[in-house]
Amino acid sequence: MLRKRGKHIRQPNDTPNTHRNPVLTMGRGSGGGGGIANISFIMLFPCFFIYNCAVIFGYITPFLGGYFGNVALILSGPLALTLIFSVLKKRIAFYPSDLLFAGLLLFSTIIAFINYFVGEIANNKEFLFWFLSMIYLNMVCYMVGIQINLESRNFTILLLVLFILLVSITFSFQTGDGLFYLRVLAEDYHEYISSYQGLGSALVITGFLLLSATKSSFFKSLVFALCFFALFFNSSRSEFIFFSLSVVVAFLVINKSMVRALFFVGLCFISLVLVYSNYQHIIELYPNNRILKLADIEQSMSVQNRIYFMKVAIDTILTNPIFGNFGSYVLIHGMGGYAHNLLSAWVDIGLIGFLGYVFLVILILKVSVAKARVFPSGEVELSLYVALFVFFAVVFSKMYLYYFIGLAVGFLNRAQSLKNADYSGLLSRH
């Protein structure tokens, strides 16, 4: 059931120090960073979900605060050391996407410090800390993505067990009719409990890894269904929609059988018709579910706020088209008042930064799609899932420092490092 990963094979005409077409001299599984990255992934995502539940249910106190940032800080040292070791041993090479990503983070950091001293938000330590923490999370997620060992069967099995646990918790502990929202239950520790977006992100990325770990259509369908309904009850609309779209589009990209593709599209269409025809009955069953309120999106305060923030961002851009106006939204609307799309980059780091992030997102998606059409391995499939998710997210919902971008660039590096020969066995099994 679990997918057998392709090995990293050096070709006769490959040279050890090439940068145009870098090759790993040995599988990532034998490198020092794979185990650390796997542990880090589990600690950052499934354990993040479990930690929030344990605090709410009274099993532990929030000794790690909000968890994600503090745990990322703890893990960053070992991840950085193993990454440096792998690079020195030529087990990891960097591609244009990696260099562009690093350049954009450095550029954003420089802009942040310049504006801290001379900009409109000068001496705003809280905003500077928040901004730098977003950059830091991108770096940590990148180090996880580029070093994670997807060849480990034990890791996949552990991830499956944890995924079942997360889904079971979501199904079992709903705070209202059709709603799993831990913050409603928070009394003393409200500020430490994650929003539904954070919990939804943990479900999404865990689901993506499991989907890419198998070639079994039945197992893929089961993982997708469980994650789909868990996100439905979690009520994180962005994660629910983008996860579903990413899996559907990835299936159409990877699948070479027109009959299977048409069958899949037809099945999706029939499902939508059934949902629409029974919509009122479903609403009666789950009256508090935020996903179902998408049908009345004009009444959604969240959607209206995002439209307003985008209009504010456009006005800022028209006033300062070249350099933007770093953090200007903070003075009026607070740190959450940014445009929830890539326009946030134009506001913060100017036209050059905006174009850089647009190019990066397109590059990640383009390379992932191109690889997936020819070499649908587990690593490439995972890169495609996350690339599609990030594309939808930064176009419709998330800011340019969304930490999934770091994961996407890291996973893409793994996909790009695989040689054509790595897939010869896989292609015959699809």
Secondary structure as GFF3:
##gff-version 3
##sequence-region A 1 430
A	DSSP	three_ten_helix	28	30	.	.	.	ID=ss1
A	DSSP	alpha_helix	33	44	.	.	.	ID=ss2
A	DSSP	alpha_helix	46	56	.	.	.	ID=ss3
A	DSSP	alpha_helix	68	88	.	.	.	ID=ss4
A	DSSP	alpha_helix	96	118	.	.	.	ID=ss5
A	DSSP	alpha_helix	125	147	.	.	.	ID=ss6
A	DSSP	alpha_helix	153	172	.	.	.	ID=ss7
A	DSSP	three_ten_helix	182	184	.	.	.	ID=ss8
A	DSSP	three_ten_helix	190	192	.	.	.	ID=ss9
A	DSSP	alpha_helix	196	212	.	.	.	ID=ss10
A	DSSP	alpha_helix	217	234	.	.	.	ID=ss11
A	DSSP	alpha_helix	237	254	.	.	.	ID=ss12
A	DSSP	alpha_helix	258	277	.	.	.	ID=ss13
A	DSSP	alpha_helix	279	285	.	.	.	ID=ss14
A	DSSP	three_ten_helix	292	299	.	.	.	ID=ss15
A	DSSP	alpha_helix	301	319	.	.	.	ID=ss16
A	DSSP	alpha_helix	328	333	.	.	.	ID=ss17
A	DSSP	alpha_helix	343	374	.	.	.	ID=ss18
A	DSSP	alpha_helix	378	396	.	.	.	ID=ss19
A	DSSP	alpha_helix	404	417	.	.	.	ID=ss20
A	DSSP	three_ten_helix	420	423	.	.	.	ID=ss21
A	DSSP	alpha_helix	424	427	.	.	.	ID=ss22
###
